[in-house]
Amino acid sequence: MNLAEYAAYDALGLAELVAKKHVTPKELALTAARAIEAVNPTVNAVVETYADRIEGLDEKGLGNGPFRGVPLLIKDVFGHEKGRKIEFGSRLCKGMTVEAGTYLVDMLKAAGVNIMGRSAAPEYSMSATTESVMFGNTSTPWKKGYSAGGSSGGAQAAVTSGMVPIAHGSDIGGSIRIPASLCGGVGLKPSRGRVSIGPVVDEGGFGFSMNFVQAKTVRDVAAMMDCLSIPQPGDPFIIPKPPESYASLANKKAPKLRIGMVLNELVGAKVDPEVALAVEATGKALAAMGHEVEPASADMGGEATLKAMEDLFFFAFDSRLDGYARRAGTKPGPDTLEPVILSLYEHAKEITPARFMAAWSTANVARRKLGAFYTRYDIWLSPTTARPSEPWGNYHLSKKGVGASNNAQELFKIPCQYTIPHNIMGTPAMSLPLAMHSTGVPIGVQLAGRPADEHLLIQLAKALEEAMPWRDRVPPLHVSKMSG
């Protein structure tokens, strides 16, 4: 199998080749390694590969799920696989290894994927771009030197450039959807509680964070939902699932839905005119399918809510980093933490329980304001990001003059304006690559729904994938163009 042929398949396509014995899982792993070797020096999305899962792969150890043998990268955040290196994109954690595995990895392995390496992420995944002192900058495959988004930028860049067909991602404020938007992929953030990350942690980021995958086709997302939405022992709560599998529902037409098109500036970030036009074109396509689509607005309390999230997200952050430092034999400081993170580390020491509870109250009020949208509409349609990919340097964690005491939220306002509302609500949201910008980079359009309505998003996404196809778009920094 040559690299161009390999990169043309989605994850289920490669799994089908394995099932039919046209290729072995080890051959796929070796091909993925060659793809990484060809493209990663330019895109910089992969920080480690596992020799024991490539040359030394034991195929008998793979699960028998629908993705058997498919190469997958795991994001360099929150320790997932016991014994593997996990560094959180931080010099503070250099060389640190995972002490306890997670249900997430157990479910991924049962799905059949071959976890063959680690993808890049910004320091502690606290940025909307994947740029770091530790590993350097990750480029969108569409334009060298332009952001892949964050914090799952390494994962989506690896998928869109053809290194692997699917990759693990996580999302606390848009970290699955922003890279999908900036790299031209498919990124679903599931509902709160849909994907377990136990047993050590009950919910990531106090329930704001969800784990899932970065992909390039809707069918891969649907099939992986079936594999990862399995309640695990001791989960704090279990949310409803549809009566049929997500994979089967993906091929069925969605019922007639009320869709509100949101383009108002939730936290004051101006929307690029071409991005707005892409959302409007998507609305017209959905209306042509028989849905009711109309302009709408949403309210999350403005920039004050975004500022309050600092106290919510960074409560006890200092204790967390102190614990990592003890494990890694390092110390928090300017030589081990990027300036913005160091500022937030010091900020965390000042967050009292009273301030934390006040932030919870602010989040609750924002959740109620945002939730009112779903009394009028079934589906939220908006940009994923207010702007498409921009050159490196705008949102990274070493930016001068940015810190917890002044304008740290400026790093998140533009990329997260339309993504973080769904983390606050705990509702599912999905970015689709439905248009291209005149600068040569993709435009992501976001669909979101009520809690537990992932199946509706998948059905709409599948219909849009057929009406406004993106699969034939191949970025310049792609395996098929860079493998010689």
C-alpha positions, 0 to 999 in steps of 0.5 A, a space after each residue: 500500500 502506497 502512502 497516497 492510497 493509505 491516506 485516501 481511506 477513512 478509519 472504517 475504510 482501513 478497517 474494512 481492508 483489514 477485515 477482508 485480509 487485504 492488509 494486516 494491522 502491522 502493515 497499516 502501522 508501518 505505513 502510518 509510520 512512513 506517513 509520519 516520517 514524510 509529513 511530520 517534519 513540516 506539520 509537526 503534529 506527532 511528538 512520539 511513536 511507539 515502536 512496540 505498536 509499529 515494528 513490534 506490534 502484536 496483532 493478537 492484542 488488538 480488540 475486535 471492534 469496528 476499527 480493528 488495526 486502524 492507527 490512532 494517536 493519543 493526545 499528550 494530555 491527561 494520562 490515559 495509557 499506564 506506563 506511557 510517557 505523558 508530558 502535557 506539552 510542558 517542560 515541567 513534566 518532561 519524562 513523566 509517565 502515566 501511573 493509572 490507565 483509564 476506561 477511555 483507553 480500554 474502550 479505544 482498545 476494544 474498538 480495535 484501534 492501534 494506539 501507536 503514538 502521541 500527538 502534540 498539544 499546547 501546555 496543559 491544553 490551555 490554548 486555542 493553538 498548538 504552539 509550545 516551547 516544549 515541542 514547537 508549533 503545529 501547522 494546519 496542513 493547509 498553510 505552513 506557519 498557520 495555526 492548527 488550532 488547539 488544544 487538539 491541534 496535533 491530533 487533527 493536523 495528523 488526521 487532515 494531513 493523512 498521517 493517521 485516519 483518526 486521533 484522540 482529542 479532548 475539549 474543555 472550551 472548544 479543543 476538539 472543534 477549533 482544530 477541526 475548524 482550522 484544519 478542515 476536519 470533523 470534530 464532535 464534542 459529546 454531551 457531558 457524561 457521554 464518554 467516561 474517563 474514570 476510574 481515577 477522574 469522574 469528570 474532566 474540568 468539573 464537567 466542562 471537558 469531554 474526550 472523543 476523536 478528531 476525524 475526517 468523515 461523519 461515519 467514523 464519528 458515528 461508529 466511534 460514538 458507539 464504541 466510546 459511549 458505554 457507561 463504566 462502573 462508578 460513573 457519576 451519572 448516565 445519560 440517555 442513548 438513542 434506541 438504535 446505534 449511532 452508525 445506523 442512525 447516521 444513515 437515516 434522515 433527521 426529522 424536521 428541525 427548528 434551527 437557529 442561526 447564531 452570528 451575534 458576538 457573544 463575547 465581542 469577537 468580530 466574525 470574519 465576513 467569509 465565515 458568516 457567509 459560510 454559515 448562511 450558506 449552510 443554513 440555506 442548505 439545511 432549509 432546502 432539506 426541509 428544516 426551519 432555519 432562521 436568524 437567532 441570538 444567544 446570550 452567555 453573559 458576555 466577557 464577564 462570564 469568560 473572565 469568571 472561567 479563569 477562577 473555575 478552570 484554574 481552581 487548584 491548578 497550582 496543586 495539580 502542577 506541584 504534584 506533577 513537579 514532585 513526580 517529574 523531579 522538577 519545580 514550577 518556574 520560568 524555566 519549566 512553565 510558559 509565561 501565561 501558564 506560570 501566571 495562571 499557576 500563581 493566580 490559582 494560589 489566590 483563588 479562594 473557595 468563595 471565589 470558586 463558588 462565585 465562578 460556579 454561580 456565574 457558570 450556572 447563570 450563563 448555562 441558564 441564559 444559553 439554555 433558553 435558546 433550546 426553548 425556541 430551537 432544536 439546533 444551534 447553527 453558528 461559526 465554529 471559530 469567528 476567524 479561520 486559521 491565522 499565522 502562529 503567534 496570536 494565541 500562544 502561551 508565551 505571548 508578551 503582556 498576557 497573564 491572569 492579572 490582565 487580559 488572558 481571556 484575549 487568548 480565548 475570546 476569538 477562537 472560543 466565542 462560539 465553542 465554549 457555550 456548549 462546554 458551559 451547557 454540557 451539550 453536544 456540538 460538532 464542527 464540519 469543514 463546509 467552506 474554504 476561505 479566500 486565504 486558502 484555509 478551511 472554514 468550520 461551521 458548527 452544529 449543536 443540540 440539546 443534551 444527549 442529541 448527538 444522533 441529530 447532529 450526526 444525521 444533519 452532518 451526514 446530510 451536509 457531507 453529501 450536500 456540501 462535500 469536503 472529502 475531495 479537498 486535499 491540503 498542500 501539506 498532505 502525505 499524497 503530495 509530500 511522500 516523493 
